[in-house]
Amino acid sequence: MAAADAEYKFTWVDIGDYGSMSDGDVWAESALGSALEDGSLDLPLSCFLPNTNIMFPHFFVGDEAFPLKTYMMRPYPKKDLSGPERIFNYRLSRARRVVENSFGILTTKWRVLRRSLCCSPDNAEVIVKALICLHNFLLTKEGGVGGRYCPRGLLDHEVNGIVEPGAWRNENNSPHIQELHRTGSNNAGRAIINLRNVLRDYVNSDEGAVEWQWDQAFHNINMNLN
């Protein structure tokens, strides 16, 4: 389990949990999950959403596997989505694509991660940590995307708002990198649901919208109707 920043560098990883543990247990017992839940993590203070006077907390972007929290925004359930909710889900998935690409770079460049590591669990943990450090180091040394380690074509990229899949997606079929299953209850409190609604309204407003979001969020639906 890992978190990444906007430059495809890993900022937190949790390695070495037993396969018998549920994803929820892994998240709940991780240092990051515990610190976020008890409020001890030194997150930046809330700030104004760009071009507004709306204060909003900093948050992580997660998929449907994570519970909705003040520190974790997840998509709306896919059934019976309204237009603004569909836009919100598109914008959230667009942001979450960064961590998907971070894993894609890692497993494409360090192909040992595409198979089982034939060593002790302790050594396997050290190997994975070392590769993550090398990944971050090379991205930093080369100034990010566009160098030898991470050429631009390796990553997903957008052309007029349309996502072109990166080369890593064509060759990355590792069975050892798996999507998370649900980590806990999705019965968020009303205040947290309202908070997500504030962000939904923002990304649908003149201040927070991007010009191509409507076409992209409804692209497949329009194709099916034609």
TORLUMRO-57287 format. One line per 2 residues: number of its first residue (from 1); for each residue y, z, x of C-alpha. Coordinates in nm, 3 decimals. Layout:
NUM	Y/Z/X  ...
//
This chain:
1	0.000/0.000/0.000  0.340/-0.091/0.141
3	0.710/-0.141/0.076  0.923/-0.411/0.239
5	1.293/-0.486/0.271  1.480/-0.809/0.198
7	1.409/-0.935/0.551  1.028/-0.921/0.503
9	0.994/-0.616/0.727  0.769/-0.332/0.620
11	0.962/-0.011/0.568  0.672/0.208/0.457
13	0.294/0.176/0.464  0.002/0.390/0.350
15	-0.317/0.304/0.538  -0.663/0.454/0.551
17	-0.737/0.581/0.202  -1.094/0.568/0.078
19	-1.193/0.272/-0.137  -1.327/0.510/-0.401
21	-0.976/0.644/-0.468  -0.792/0.491/-0.761
23	-0.461/0.317/-0.698  -0.295/0.592/-0.899
25	-0.439/0.860/-0.672  -0.336/0.667/-0.360
27	0.021/0.636/-0.488  0.045/0.994/-0.614
29	-0.089/1.141/-0.289  0.115/0.917/-0.060
31	0.414/1.065/0.121  0.648/0.814/-0.044
33	0.514/0.863/-0.395  0.532/1.241/-0.365
35	0.882/1.239/-0.217  1.014/1.004/-0.484
37	0.863/1.213/-0.761  0.995/1.548/-0.639
39	1.335/1.406/-0.541  1.308/1.502/-0.174
41	1.343/1.145/-0.043  1.694/1.082/0.086
43	1.771/0.773/-0.121  2.128/0.637/-0.125
45	2.350/0.769/-0.401  2.397/0.573/-0.721
47	2.658/0.299/-0.700  2.829/0.046/-0.924
49	2.637/-0.263/-1.022  2.824/-0.558/-0.865
51	3.137/-0.666/-1.055  3.106/-0.377/-1.303
53	3.195/-0.011/-1.345  2.833/0.074/-1.435
55	2.675/0.336/-1.210  2.308/0.274/-1.138
57	2.055/0.444/-0.910  1.892/0.266/-0.619
59	1.535/0.174/-0.701  1.217/0.012/-0.578
61	1.082/-0.300/-0.746  0.722/-0.276/-0.863
63	0.486/-0.478/-1.077  0.292/-0.372/-1.387
65	0.073/-0.146/-1.173  0.354/0.107/-1.126
67	0.498/0.348/-1.384  0.857/0.301/-1.497
69	1.078/0.560/-1.327  1.444/0.602/-1.238
71	1.341/0.507/-0.883  1.096/0.231/-0.986
73	1.177/-0.068/-1.205  0.879/-0.255/-1.350
75	0.862/-0.552/-1.590  0.865/-0.529/-1.966
77	0.520/-0.572/-2.124  0.452/-0.944/-2.160
79	0.369/-0.936/-2.531  0.650/-1.036/-2.770
81	0.923/-1.053/-2.507  1.279/-1.113/-2.620
83	1.490/-1.368/-2.434  1.683/-1.107/-2.232
85	1.359/-0.924/-2.146  1.203/-1.248/-2.022
87	1.510/-1.306/-1.803  1.480/-0.952/-1.667
89	1.112/-1.000/-1.584  1.193/-1.326/-1.404
91	1.464/-1.161/-1.195  1.237/-0.869/-1.110
93	0.948/-1.096/-1.011  1.188/-1.300/-0.798
95	1.280/-0.986/-0.606  0.919/-0.870/-0.581
97	0.823/-1.202/-0.424  0.970/-1.065/-0.100
99	0.691/-0.812/-0.049  0.430/-1.073/-0.147
101	0.566/-1.298/0.126  0.572/-1.008/0.372
103	0.198/-0.967/0.326  0.159/-1.344/0.342
105	0.329/-1.362/0.682  0.129/-1.067/0.812
107	-0.213/-1.200/0.715  -0.134/-1.558/0.817
109	-0.016/-1.462/1.164  -0.272/-1.186/1.224
111	-0.591/-1.342/1.092  -0.805/-1.046/1.187
113	-0.675/-0.896/0.861  -0.858/-1.164/0.664
115	-1.195/-1.010/0.733  -1.353/-0.668/0.754
117	-1.266/-0.481/1.072  -1.586/-0.393/1.258
119	-1.473/-0.058/1.393  -1.433/0.303/1.288
121	-1.187/0.386/1.007  -0.958/0.561/1.257
123	-0.949/0.257/1.485  -0.898/0.025/1.188
125	-0.596/0.229/1.082  -0.449/0.209/1.433
127	-0.505/-0.168/1.445  -0.330/-0.226/1.112
129	-0.038/-0.003/1.210  -0.003/-0.187/1.541
131	0.002/-0.526/1.368  0.266/-0.408/1.122
133	0.481/-0.284/1.411  0.438/-0.620/1.589
135	0.527/-0.800/1.266  0.852/-0.604/1.231
137	0.930/-0.637/1.603  0.890/-1.015/1.608
139	1.101/-1.063/1.296  1.372/-0.845/1.449
141	1.358/-1.011/1.791  1.379/-1.363/1.647
143	1.656/-1.275/1.405  1.443/-1.305/1.093
145	1.318/-1.618/0.921  1.338/-1.948/1.107
147	1.184/-1.853/1.441  0.841/-1.925/1.587
149	0.685/-1.623/1.422  0.813/-1.703/1.075
151	0.919/-2.067/1.029  1.097/-2.133/0.702
153	0.817/-2.343/0.558  0.581/-2.047/0.578
155	0.766/-1.863/0.300  0.836/-1.930/-0.064
157	1.179/-2.089/-0.096  1.401/-2.212/-0.375
159	1.546/-2.557/-0.434  1.804/-2.552/-0.713
161	1.642/-2.237/-0.846  1.291/-2.386/-0.845
163	1.038/-2.195/-0.633  0.849/-2.400/-0.377
165	0.537/-2.209/-0.262  0.523/-2.119/0.105
167	0.251/-2.251/0.334  0.087/-1.908/0.350
169	-0.019/-1.940/-0.015  -0.224/-2.251/0.065
171	-0.439/-2.079/0.324  -0.432/-1.710/0.242
173	-0.742/-1.621/0.046  -0.824/-1.288/0.204
175	-1.040/-1.070/-0.021  -0.906/-0.765/0.162
177	-0.547/-0.796/0.031  -0.568/-0.704/-0.336
179	-0.328/-0.646/-0.622  -0.286/-0.287/-0.735
181	-0.433/-0.170/-1.060  -0.226/0.050/-1.285
183	-0.121/0.366/-1.100  -0.043/0.586/-1.397
185	0.077/0.614/-1.754  0.345/0.374/-1.872
187	0.475/0.621/-2.130  0.822/0.643/-1.980
189	1.081/0.872/-2.135  1.358/0.733/-2.352
191	1.624/0.791/-2.085  1.429/0.582/-1.831
193	1.364/0.307/-2.087  1.737/0.301/-2.163
195	1.810/0.276/-1.791  1.594/-0.034/-1.763
197	1.772/-0.175/-2.068  2.104/-0.131/-1.888
199	1.972/-0.340/-1.598  1.832/-0.594/-1.846
201	2.174/-0.631/-2.006  2.340/-0.661/-1.666
203	2.123/-0.949/-1.542  2.194/-1.127/-1.871
205	2.571/-1.076/-1.846  2.836/-1.298/-1.689
207	2.865/-1.043/-1.408  2.496/-1.029/-1.320
209	2.343/-1.362/-1.419  2.251/-1.648/-1.184
211	2.298/-2.001/-1.311  1.935/-2.111/-1.298
213	1.768/-1.803/-1.446  1.740/-1.933/-1.803
215	1.569/-2.258/-1.702  1.328/-2.078/-1.470
217	1.242/-1.791/-1.702  1.161/-2.033/-1.986
219	1.032/-2.324/-1.778  0.663/-2.291/-1.867
221	0.740/-2.222/-2.231  0.953/-2.534/-2.256
223	0.680/-2.736/-2.090  0.426/-2.612/-2.343
225	0.649/-2.700/-2.635  0.716/-3.058/-2.523
//
